[in-house]
């Protein structure tokens, strides 16, 4: 999904589009599947350009944040949720782990399979069918903010179920003040940290850490919020 290089432009674009998008936002919240499909259509139409534009982006800070909190022995089984063209699948397997990709865009699934050699599933985020207690970690880099807010509890519940006991979830999303709506042809929710934290805690996760990206810049120039969570027992 989108990388930190484009996040500032996204924030400016959505500020100029709020009024005209009001009716579309209401429709999207009442029909989340339609919002998901329109967002996927954007990625289908722009798959090659997206791959070219994100191929060399360094997200090693995020991968490190996930891996350092997993207590299971290597090799780890990692789900790359919203894997896109497969860049991060290659990074995970290069570290000796077993990575499985998942994306809703057909072109990305084909690219990821070809480029990484990993198993890649084509699934919609709103209709996830994941094996229970199968992953040591889930890497959700720049993807969960595309889930309409009303659907997020169900998605988080399925991710919780897919993690092994003590498994770890990494999330990175463009941050905001809990705005929800369209940025061009992509639907998103720009959570504040308090709101995002409350949702993850309610879903049965324990906070491990959070930070802002890109590293080393003033907060106003860090549009991405990253957070790491451990699966808590529901018993």
Secondary structure, 3 states (H helix, E strand, C coil): CCCHHHHHHHHHHHHCCCCCCHHHHHHHHHCHHHHHHHHHHHHHHCHHHHHHHHCCCCCHHHHHHHHCCCCCCCCCEEEEECCCCCHHHHHHHHCCCEEEEEECCHHHHHHHHHHHCCEEEECCHHHCCCCCCCEEEEEEECCHHHCCHHHHHHHHHHHHHHEEEEEEEEEEEECCCCEEEEECCEEEEECCHHHHHHHHHHCCEEEEEEEEECCCCCHHHCCEEEEEEEECCCC
